[in-house]
């Protein structure tokens, strides 16, 4: 039965659609479904709206035919390549409108070939060791939001959240005061790093993946340059990263934890365990993370 208390999260990659659904049972949320479907053709948000919705709908139909949805609320995590992300300093004295204009100006300087008015802008205050004031700016095309909204309406679902695959995955990490955490996310040919100080994001970093050896050197150099003793290091990806994890642990002389989004949630009474749940939990960290968002 559909319920406004339930929530389904979808992670969209260039080659598959992943699903995690939670339902409300006995005053708590339980895991209802974990599944994925491989696209028959490579997915890209640069395609026409009709083509994008057609690809998503075909995969959606297959997933819900296997296991009917019980949720009215839907959210999406998307590849980081769909977002424009950058850090900028700002003056505390700026008014809300002045800061908005400052962000637009910085956006136009960094990305002179695109129109900032075509983007929905989100800003996040970054934590610092000193009194510096910085924000992280995240931009997503209005067109992308409209497409996902139309897809949701077409399926009689209520769109709640859209976020990056990395921030969605990080929703599975428990951030604690006075702890320093590194989160590594591998998304196709790109590696992203989020550094958290306590409960706040401190900085981010992006590396193109040429090969594992170079990537490992870049990650270790970044961490060493921070001059921080990290309490925890996490890693997640929609692809196989076992070999990379082992090599990083060896060079860093530190353990790295693969995010498991299912270890802290109980299965529902009707949940059927499958290979995704048992063997590929880490690859569902983004779909699960966006699904677990409060709404």
KEKE-3310 file (N, C-alpha, C; in steps of 0.2 Angstrom, whole numbers, plus 5000, padded with zeros to 4 digits):
npx = (5004:5003:5011:5013:5022:5032:5048:5057:5073:5082:5097:5106:5116:5128:5126:5116:5101:5098:5090:5083:5072:5063:5051:5038:5036:5029:5032:5045:5058:5060:5070:5064:5066:5079:5087:5093:5094:5102:5105:5099:5106:5119:5117:5113:5112:5112:5105:5089:5074:5063:5070:5078:5068:5062:5072:5074:5061:5058:5068:5063:5050:5053:5060:5049:5040:5046:5046:5033:5031:5030:5029:5026:5034:5049:5066:5082:5099:5113:5126:5141:5146:5136:5134:5140:5153:5161:5172:5172:5179:5170:5163:5158:5150:5142:5126:5111:5106:5117:5127:5121:5122:5136:5140:5134:5142:5155:5153:5150:5163:5171:5165:5163:5156:5144:5127:5123:5110:5103:5104:5100:5105:5114:5121:5133:5140:5157:5167:5180:5198:5202:5197:5193:5181:5171:5162:5154:5148:5135:5129:5115:5107:5092:5085:5087:5082:5068:5066:5067:5057:5046:5046:5043:5030:5024:5023:5015:5021:5029:5041:5055:5069:5085:5102:5120:5129:5139:5137:5125:5129:5137:5128:5126:5136:5141:5143:5153:5156:5172:5179:5188:5186:5188:5180:5180:5175:5171:5167:5163:5176:5181:5187:5182:5184:5178:5181:5178:5176:5172:5155:5154:5157:5173:5182:5183:5189:5194:5198:5204:5204:5217:5225:5226:5238:5243:5231:5231:5243:5239:5229:5235:5244:5236:5230:5241:5245:5235:5239:5233:5227:5218:5202:5194:5192:5183:5176:5167:5158:5150:5155:5167:5179:5188:5201:5208:5205:5213:5226:5227:5225:5237:5247:5244:5244:5234:5217:5203:5186:5173:5158:5143:5127:5117:5119:5114:5100:5085:5078:5062:5046:5042:5054:5065:5080:5093:5106:5111:5109:5116:5129:5133:5132:5140:5140:5127:5126:5124:5110:5104:5108:5101:5089:5087:5086:5078:5061)
npy = (4994:5011:5024:5040:5040:5033:5031:5032:5030:5034:5031:5038:5033:5033:5021:5013:5011:5013:5007:5010:5007:5012:5008:5013:5004:4998:5010:5013:5015:5004:4993:4990:4987:4983:4986:4985:4991:4988:5000:4999:5007:5019:5032:5049:5066:5075:5072:5073:5078:5070:5058:5055:5053:5042:5032:5031:5028:5015:5007:5010:5004:4990:4988:4991:4981:4970:4972:4979:4997:5005:5017:5035:5046:5051:5052:5058:5054:5060:5059:5067:5074:5081:5093:5109:5113:5123:5131:5146:5161:5173:5188:5191:5201:5203:5205:5195:5196:5202:5192:5182:5189:5190:5176:5173:5181:5176:5163:5166:5170:5159:5150:5155:5152:5147:5150:5157:5159:5148:5139:5130:5136:5130:5134:5130:5132:5131:5123:5129:5130:5142:5159:5161:5163:5153:5146:5132:5131:5124:5120:5115:5111:5120:5113:5100:5097:5100:5089:5078:5081:5080:5067:5061:5066:5060:5047:5048:5052:5060:5072:5074:5076:5081:5077:5077:5062:5059:5067:5061:5048:5051:5053:5042:5041:5044:5059:5066:5077:5085:5075:5069:5067:5058:5056:5046:5046:5037:5040:5035:5041:5049:5055:5059:5069:5072:5082:5081:5091:5088:5090:5097:5101:5103:5105:5101:5090:5086:5074:5068:5052:5044:5032:5019:5020:5033:5040:5035:5041:5055:5056:5052:5062:5073:5071:5071:5084:5091:5090:5083:5072:5059:5052:5043:5035:5034:5025:5024:5018:5016:5006:4992:4993:4986:4983:4995:5000:4992:4994:5008:5007:5001:5010:5021:5016:5014:5010:5008:5011:5003:5010:5004:5004:4997:4992:4998:4998:4989:4975:4975:4966:4961:4961:4954:4946:4949:4947:4960:4966:4958:4957:4968:4980:4992:4998:5004:5015:5028:5028:5023:5033:5045:5041:5039:5052:5064:5069)
npz = (5000:4996:5004:5013:5022:5018:5008:4994:4986:4972:4963:4950:4937:4924:4918:4925:4935:4951:4966:4982:4995:5009:5022:5034:5049:5063:5071:5066:5054:5041:5030:5014:5000:4989:4974:4957:4939:4924:4911:4894:4885:4885:4898:4898:4904:4894:4884:4875:4884:4882:4878:4890:4900:4894:4895:4909:4913:4907:4914:4927:4926:4925:4937:4947:4943:4947:4961:4968:4972:4988:4991:4991:4991:4982:4979:4972:4968:4960:4947:4951:4940:4935:4942:4946:4956:4968:4979:4989:4996:5008:5014:5030:5033:5022:5016:5014:5000:4994:4996:4988:4975:4974:4974:4961:4953:4955:4950:4936:4933:4935:4926:4912:4900:4903:4908:4923:4928:4923:4932:4948:4963:4977:4993:5005:5021:5026:5038:5048:5054:5058:5058:5045:5032:5022:5009:5001:4985:4976:4960:4950:4935:4930:4921:4923:4935:4932:4923:4931:4940:4931:4928:4940:4943:4932:4936:4947:4959:4973:4972:4982:4986:4978:4975:4976:4971:4980:4992:4995:4998:5009:5019:5026:5035:5052:5059:5071:5084:5086:5079:5065:5048:5033:5017:5003:4987:4972:4956:4941:4931:4940:4955:4971:4986:5002:5016:5033:5048:5064:5064:5053:5035:5029:5018:5000:4987:4970:4959:4943:4937:4931:4932:4944:4952:4951:4956:4969:4974:4973:4982:4994:4995:4996:5008:5017:5016:5023:5036:5047:5059:5055:5061:5055:5039:5025:5011:4995:4981:4965:4958:4957:4970:4978:4976:4975:4988:4996:4992:4995:5009:5012:5009:5016:5029:5037:5042:5031:5029:5021:5016:5022:5019:5025:5037:5048:5048:5050:5041:5033:5036:5025:5017:5005:5004:4993:4981:4979:4991:5000:4994:4988:4995:4997:4985:4984:4992:4989:4984:4995:5005:5000:5001:5015:5019:5030:5029)
capx = (5000:5006:5011:5017:5027:5038:5052:5061:5078:5085:5104:5106:5123:5128:5124:5111:5097:5098:5084:5083:5066:5061:5044:5037:5033:5029:5035:5052:5059:5063:5072:5059:5068:5086:5088:5095:5093:5107:5102:5101:5110:5122:5112:5117:5107:5113:5100:5083:5070:5059:5074:5080:5062:5060:5076:5072:5054:5059:5071:5059:5045:5056:5061:5043:5037:5049:5044:5029:5033:5025:5031:5024:5040:5054:5072:5087:5106:5115:5133:5144:5147:5130:5134:5145:5154:5167:5173:5174:5178:5166:5164:5153:5146:5137:5119:5109:5106:5124:5130:5118:5125:5143:5140:5133:5148:5160:5150:5152:5170:5173:5161:5161:5152:5137:5123:5121:5103:5100:5106:5098:5111:5114:5127:5135:5145:5162:5170:5188:5202:5203:5192:5191:5174:5171:5156:5154:5143:5133:5124:5112:5103:5085:5082:5088:5077:5062:5065:5066:5050:5041:5046:5040:5023:5021:5022:5011:5026:5031:5048:5057:5076:5090:5108:5125:5130:5144:5134:5120:5132:5140:5122:5127:5142:5139:5148:5153:5160:5179:5182:5190:5184:5189:5176:5182:5169:5174:5161:5166:5183:5183:5188:5180:5185:5175:5184:5174:5179:5166:5149:5154:5161:5179:5184:5182:5194:5192:5204:5203:5207:5221:5226:5226:5244:5243:5226:5233:5248:5236:5225:5239:5247:5231:5229:5247:5245:5231:5242:5228:5227:5211:5199:5191:5192:5177:5176:5161:5158:5145:5159:5172:5185:5191:5209:5210:5205:5218:5232:5227:5227:5244:5251:5242:5245:5228:5211:5198:5180:5168:5152:5138:5121:5111:5120:5110:5093:5082:5074:5055:5044:5042:5060:5068:5087:5096:5113:5113:5109:5121:5136:5135:5130:5143:5138:5120:5127:5121:5103:5102:5109:5096:5082:5086:5085:5071:5056)
capy = (5000:5017:5028:5046:5039:5029:5035:5028:5034:5032:5034:5037:5033:5033:5014:5010:5015:5009:5009:5008:5009:5011:5009:5014:4998:4998:5016:5014:5014:4997:4992:4987:4985:4985:4983:4990:4989:4991:5003:4996:5011:5024:5037:5056:5071:5080:5069:5076:5077:5064:5052:5054:5050:5036:5027:5031:5025:5008:5004:5010:4999:4984:4988:4990:4975:4965:4973:4986:5002:5006:5024:5041:5050:5049:5057:5056:5056:5061:5059:5074:5078:5085:5098:5114:5114:5126:5135:5153:5165:5178:5193:5190:5207:5203:5204:5189:5197:5203:5186:5179:5192:5188:5169:5173:5184:5171:5158:5169:5171:5152:5146:5160:5149:5145:5155:5155:5159:5142:5134:5131:5136:5129:5135:5127:5135:5127:5124:5131:5130:5149:5164:5162:5161:5150:5142:5128:5132:5118:5122:5110:5114:5119:5108:5093:5097:5099:5083:5073:5082:5078:5060:5059:5067:5055:5041:5049:5052:5067:5073:5077:5078:5079:5079:5073:5055:5059:5069:5056:5043:5053:5053:5036:5042:5047:5064:5067:5083:5084:5069:5072:5061:5059:5052:5046:5043:5035:5041:5034:5042:5055:5053:5065:5068:5077:5082:5084:5092:5087:5089:5101:5100:5108:5106:5095:5089:5082:5071:5064:5045:5041:5025:5018:5022:5040:5042:5034:5046:5061:5055:5052:5069:5078:5070:5073:5091:5093:5090:5081:5065:5058:5047:5038:5036:5030:5025:5021:5019:5011:5001:4988:4997:4982:4983:5002:5001:4988:4998:5014:5006:4999:5016:5026:5013:5016:5006:5012:5008:5003:5012:4999:5008:4993:4988:5001:4998:4982:4974:4975:4960:4958:4962:4948:4947:4947:4948:4967:4968:4954:4957:4975:4985:4998:5002:5007:5020:5034:5027:5023:5039:5050:5038:5040:5059:5065:5073)
capz = (5000:4996:5010:5013:5027:5015:5004:4989:4984:4966:4961:4943:4935:4916:4915:4928:4939:4958:4970:4989:4998:5016:5024:5041:5052:5071:5073:5064:5047:5039:5023:5010:4994:4986:4967:4951:4933:4919:4905:4888:4882:4890:4900:4899:4905:4888:4879:4875:4889:4881:4878:4896:4903:4891:4897:4916:4913:4905:4919:4932:4925:4926:4944:4950:4941:4951:4968:4968:4977:4993:4993:4987:4990:4978:4979:4967:4969:4953:4946:4952:4934:4933:4946:4946:4963:4969:4986:4988:5003:5008:5020:5035:5033:5016:5017:5010:4993:4992:4995:4982:4969:4975:4971:4954:4950:4955:4945:4929:4932:4934:4921:4908:4894:4905:4911:4930:4929:4921:4938:4955:4967:4985:4997:5012:5025:5027:5044:5047:5060:5060:5057:5038:5031:5015:5007:4995:4980:4972:4955:4946:4930:4931:4916:4926:4940:4929:4920:4937:4943:4927:4928:4946:4942:4927:4940:4953:4965:4975:4972:4989:4986:4973:4978:4972:4974:4986:4998:4997:5001:5015:5024:5030:5040:5058:5060:5078:5086:5088:5075:5058:5044:5026:5013:4996:4982:4965:4952:4935:4930:4944:4962:4975:4993:5007:5023:5038:5055:5068:5060:5047:5030:5029:5011:4995:4982:4964:4955:4937:4937:4925:4934:4951:4955:4951:4960:4976:4975:4973:4988:5000:4995:4998:5015:5021:5016:5027:5042:5051:5061:5054:5065:5051:5032:5022:5004:4992:4974:4962:4955:4962:4973:4983:4975:4977:4995:4999:4990:4999:5016:5013:5008:5022:5035:5041:5039:5027:5030:5016:5018:5022:5021:5027:5043:5054:5047:5050:5035:5034:5037:5018:5013:5002:5003:4987:4980:4980:4998:5003:4992:4985:4999:4997:4979:4985:4997:4987:4983:5002:5008:4998:5003:5022:5021:5033:5024)
cpx = (5004:5006:5015:5022:5033:5042:5056:5067:5081:5092:5104:5114:5122:5126:5119:5107:5096:5092:5085:5076:5065:5054:5043:5033:5034:5034:5042:5052:5062:5065:5067:5062:5075:5087:5091:5094:5098:5103:5104:5105:5113:5117:5117:5111:5108:5108:5094:5079:5066:5063:5076:5074:5061:5065:5075:5066:5055:5062:5067:5053:5047:5057:5055:5039:5040:5047:5040:5031:5028:5026:5028:5029:5046:5060:5077:5094:5109:5123:5135:5145:5142:5130:5140:5147:5161:5166:5175:5174:5173:5166:5157:5148:5141:5130:5117:5109:5113:5128:5128:5122:5133:5144:5139:5139:5154:5159:5152:5159:5173:5171:5159:5156:5145:5133:5121:5114:5099:5101:5102:5104:5110:5121:5127:5141:5150:5165:5178:5191:5202:5197:5190:5184:5173:5164:5157:5148:5142:5128:5122:5107:5096:5082:5082:5083:5070:5061:5063:5059:5045:5040:5042:5032:5020:5020:5019:5015:5027:5038:5050:5064:5080:5097:5113:5126:5134:5140:5128:5123:5135:5134:5123:5132:5139:5145:5147:5158:5167:5182:5183:5190:5185:5184:5178:5176:5172:5167:5164:5173:5185:5183:5186:5181:5182:5179:5180:5177:5173:5160:5148:5159:5167:5181:5183:5188:5191:5198:5201:5207:5210:5222:5226:5232:5244:5237:5228:5238:5244:5232:5229:5242:5242:5230:5235:5247:5240:5234:5237:5228:5219:5208:5197:5191:5187:5178:5170:5162:5152:5148:5163:5178:5189:5199:5211:5210:5211:5225:5232:5228:5234:5249:5250:5243:5239:5222:5206:5192:5175:5162:5147:5131:5116:5113:5116:5103:5090:5078:5066:5052:5043:5048:5063:5075:5089:5103:5116:5114:5115:5128:5138:5133:5133:5141:5131:5121:5123:5113:5100:5102:5103:5089:5081:5085:5078:5067:5050)
cpy = (5006:5021:5034:5046:5036:5033:5030:5032:5030:5035:5032:5038:5033:5026:5010:5014:5010:5012:5006:5011:5008:5012:5010:5007:4999:5004:5017:5013:5008:4997:4988:4984:4988:4982:4988:4987:4992:4994:4999:5000:5016:5030:5044:5061:5076:5077:5073:5074:5070:5057:5050:5051:5043:5030:5026:5026:5017:5004:5004:5005:4992:4983:4987:4984:4969:4965:4980:4990:5003:5014:5029:5046:5047:5054:5054:5058:5055:5061:5067:5078:5082:5092:5103:5115:5118:5130:5142:5156:5170:5182:5192:5196:5208:5202:5197:5190:5199:5197:5182:5182:5190:5181:5169:5176:5179:5165:5160:5169:5163:5148:5151:5158:5147:5150:5153:5155:5153:5137:5136:5131:5135:5131:5132:5130:5130:5128:5125:5130:5137:5153:5165:5160:5159:5147:5138:5129:5126:5120:5116:5114:5114:5114:5101:5092:5096:5092:5078:5075:5080:5070:5058:5060:5062:5048:5042:5049:5059:5067:5077:5080:5076:5081:5075:5066:5054:5061:5064:5050:5044:5053:5047:5036:5046:5052:5066:5073:5081:5078:5072:5066:5063:5054:5052:5043:5043:5035:5041:5035:5048:5052:5060:5064:5074:5076:5085:5085:5093:5086:5093:5099:5105:5110:5100:5095:5085:5080:5067:5057:5043:5034:5025:5021:5029:5043:5041:5039:5053:5061:5056:5059:5074:5077:5072:5080:5094:5094:5088:5074:5063:5052:5042:5040:5031:5030:5022:5022:5014:5006:4997:4992:4993:4983:4990:5003:4998:4992:5005:5013:5004:5005:5021:5023:5014:5012:5010:5008:5008:5005:5006:5002:5004:4990:4991:5001:4990:4981:4974:4968:4956:4958:4955:4950:4945:4949:4955:4969:4964:4955:4964:4981:4992:5002:5005:5012:5026:5034:5027:5029:5044:5047:5039:5047:5060:5070:5074)
cpz = (5000:5002:5010:5018:5024:5010:5000:4986:4977:4965:4954:4941:4927:4913:4919:4933:4946:4962:4977:4992:5005:5018:5032:5044:5059:5073:5071:5057:5046:5032:5019:5004:4992:4979:4962:4945:4928:4913:4899:4883:4887:4891:4900:4899:4899:4883:4880:4881:4888:4881:4885:4900:4901:4894:4905:4917:4912:4911:4926:4932:4927:4934:4948:4949:4945:4959:4968:4974:4982:4995:4988:4986:4987:4979:4974:4969:4962:4953:4948:4946:4932:4937:4945:4953:4964:4976:4985:4995:5002:5014:5024:5035:5027:5018:5012:5002:4990:4991:4989:4975:4969:4972:4964:4950:4950:4950:4938:4928:4931:4928:4916:4902:4896:4908:4918:4932:4927:4927:4944:4959:4975:4988:5003:5015:5027:5034:5043:5054:5062:5058:5050:5037:5023:5015:5001:4991:4976:4967:4951:4941:4931:4927:4919:4931:4937:4926:4925:4940:4938:4927:4934:4945:4937:4931:4946:4959:4967:4976:4978:4988:4980:4976:4974:4975:4980:4992:5000:5001:5008:5021:5028:5035:5046:5059:5067:5079:5088:5084:5068:5054:5037:5023:5006:4992:4975:4961:4945:4934:4935:4951:4966:4982:4997:5013:5028:5045:5059:5063:5054:5042:5030:5022:5007:4990:4976:4961:4949:4938:4931:4926:4941:4955:4956:4956:4967:4978:4977:4980:4994:5000:4998:5006:5019:5021:5021:5034:5048:5053:5060:5058:5061:5044:5029:5014:5001:4985:4971:4959:4960:4964:4978:4982:4977:4984:4998:4998:4994:5007:5017:5013:5014:5029:5040:5038:5036:5027:5024:5019:5017:5024:5024:5034:5049:5053:5047:5044:5037:5034:5030:5014:5011:5001:4996:4986:4981:4987:5002:5001:4989:4988:4998:4990:4979:4990:4995:4987:4991:5006:5007:5001:5011:5024:5025:5028:5028)
residu = (UNK:UNK:UNK:UNK:UNK:UNK:UNK:UNK:UNK:UNK:UNK:UNK:UNK:UNK:UNK:UNK:UNK:UNK:UNK:UNK:UNK:UNK:UNK:UNK:UNK:UNK:UNK:UNK:UNK:UNK:UNK:UNK:UNK:UNK:UNK:UNK:UNK:UNK:UNK:UNK:UNK:UNK:UNK:UNK:UNK:UNK:UNK:UNK:UNK:UNK:UNK:UNK:UNK:UNK:UNK:UNK:UNK:UNK:UNK:UNK:UNK:UNK:UNK:UNK:UNK:UNK:UNK:UNK:UNK:UNK:UNK:UNK:UNK:UNK:UNK:UNK:UNK:UNK:UNK:UNK:UNK:UNK:UNK:UNK:UNK:UNK:UNK:UNK:UNK:UNK:UNK:UNK:UNK:UNK:UNK:UNK:UNK:UNK:UNK:UNK:UNK:UNK:UNK:UNK:UNK:UNK:UNK:UNK:UNK:UNK:UNK:UNK:UNK:UNK:UNK:UNK:UNK:UNK:UNK:UNK:UNK:UNK:UNK:UNK:UNK:UNK:UNK:UNK:UNK:UNK:UNK:UNK:UNK:UNK:UNK:UNK:UNK:UNK:UNK:UNK:UNK:UNK:UNK:UNK:UNK:UNK:UNK:UNK:UNK:UNK:UNK:UNK:UNK:UNK:UNK:UNK:UNK:UNK:UNK:UNK:UNK:UNK:UNK:UNK:UNK:UNK:UNK:UNK:UNK:UNK:UNK:UNK:UNK:UNK:UNK:UNK:UNK:UNK:UNK:UNK:UNK:UNK:UNK:UNK:UNK:UNK:UNK:UNK:UNK:UNK:UNK:UNK:UNK:UNK:UNK:UNK:UNK:UNK:UNK:UNK:UNK:UNK:UNK:UNK:UNK:UNK:UNK:UNK:UNK:UNK:UNK:UNK:UNK:UNK:UNK:UNK:UNK:UNK:UNK:UNK:UNK:UNK:UNK:UNK:UNK:UNK:UNK:UNK:UNK:UNK:UNK:UNK:UNK:UNK:UNK:UNK:UNK:UNK:UNK:UNK:UNK:UNK:UNK:UNK:UNK:UNK:UNK:UNK:UNK:UNK:UNK:UNK:UNK:UNK:UNK:UNK:UNK:UNK:UNK:UNK:UNK:UNK:UNK:UNK:UNK:UNK:UNK:UNK:UNK:UNK:UNK:UNK:UNK:UNK:UNK:UNK:UNK:UNK:UNK:UNK:UNK:UNK:UNK:UNK:UNK:UNK:UNK:UNK:UNK:UNK:UNK:UNK:UNK:UNK:UNK)
# end
